[in-house]
Each structure stands twice: as structure tokens, then as C-alpha cells.
Amino acid sequence: MILPRPFDAERLDPTSVEAKHVQLRESLRAYVGGHGEPGAAIPSERRLSEYYDVARMTVRQAIDALVAEEVLERIVGLGTFVSRSKLDLQMKLTSYTEEMIRRGMVPDARVLSFEQQAATPLVARELQIEIGQPVIRFRRQLLADGEPMSVDENFIPAHRVQGILNDPPPTSLYNVLSEKYGLVMEWGEDTIEATAASPSIARLLNVELSAPLLKIQRHAYVARAMIDYSVSYYRADRYKLWVPLQRPGVRTPRAYSSKRLG
């Protein structure tokens, strides 16, 4: 989507003592705030240079500042766009569905795999079970307002969820585990790292090959028993990690939740 034309942002004041790139930055900020929808393209540097009657270096300086503030974002080979707001990964003990509804977004999921298979050496090690032991593999593409947000893959020891494949894939995995099997996740551990999108993940998330992603590996427990091992890939352009910090022994002034599971 392109911003409304003609471009009619506030012009620069030649009598102002404020630097041109600062005036231009604030003019663009005001215009984006009033007219720019998330994902909308802004005019090219050449066009902005002509409109404001300044050097392209001045335009680039102003845009660089707004990119740093995440007001704008550059996509190599395509141009500069109004940034989409990033969702904060607050790692709560809620399902994806519940979290998206809380944010006023419409959650959806496309099931990629819902099957029983033998545990590979990697899955067996992560779930602390024997290689070849039956596990349920549940892989989904998660969406919000129709846009891909993450790809999640869960592995659960099959003996914990006997008969789960007799029903349609669950809309909320953790709700089914709780309501049907009495498995209420009590705690978990996450390993979070940066990674690059592989061809298959890039296609599912609608991002460029090797685009930056957040990879989260999760181990979820009921008491001391590990029930779920999952791997999730989140779009780095739509998520930012939010981590509360607290000094040991000091009571927090606000109620922080822990990990988001499910």
C-alpha cells in the first residue's frame, strides 16, 4: 500500500535555526502519524529530496533516525515502509489463542502435521525418553488477523495423550491437555536464540530467505514430568522479547507472569 498522493507533508522552514534533517524527520513523523498505515510505502529518497528541496544525504539522515526509532523500516530491494508494531513476547502461561484475543487480534492456525511417529534421537533426548518411543507431533502455522506470525512444532509422549488423534487437531493444544488429560502445565524452560529463516520456514512465514527470526525451544512440565517439547520460529519483524528483571530477595512492585506455554 502506498501513502496518499500527492505527498503533502509540512514543508521545511528556511528561517528556522533547527537543522534541516531534524525538521524533515519531524515532518515525516507527523505525516506518518496522520496518514501512514502500517506497511505503507513512503516516497523514494529522490522524490523526498525534490519535495523538501534538500540533498538526498539530508533525507537519508532523517530516514535513518526514524528507522532507528522503529517508526520506519527498510526492506532491501523494495524501499522504506511504515513500521508495523511489534508484539512483545512476555512469555506468559497462556495459549497463543488467548494472547492474541487479549491484544484485540483474530487468532487462527493452519495445521501442518498432526500424527504419531517414532522419537528421533533429538526428540528423545529433549523429552528424556527412549529413541523410537511413540510421540505425537503437532506442527502449525500460527496467524493473527490473517498474517503468519510463527511456526510451532510440539512433541508429546504418546502414552500421555492416548486417543488424541481420534479427534480433530485441537484449536488450543494446552486447553485439550488440561481439560481432557488433566495435564496442566505448571512450569517450563525456554531457550531463545536468533536464527535465519530456512527456505521452508521463510515460505510459511512469508519472509525473505535468511530473514531474522526468534527461535524458542521449550520444555514444559507437570510436576517433574516433561510433557511437551516444542520448537517455535517467530518473525523478528513482528515480535520483540520482553523480559522482566528483579533483584533476588526484593519484592516486585508489579505482578509479572512467567512463561507463555501452548
Buried (B, 14 or more C-beta within 10 A) or exposed (E): EEBEEEBEBEEBEEEEEEEBBBBBBBBBBEBBEEBBEEEBBBBEBEEBBEBBEBEEEBBBBBBBBBBEEEBBBEEEEEBBBBBBEBBEBBBBBBBBBBBBBEEEBEBBBEEBEBEEBEBBEEBBEBBEBEEEBEBBBBBBBBBBEEBBBBBBBBBBBBEBBEEBBEEEBBBBBBBBBBEEBEBEBBBBEBEBEEBBBEEEBBEBBEBBEEBEBBBBBBBBBBEEEBBBBBBBBBBBBBBBBEEEEEEEEEEEEEEBEEBBBB
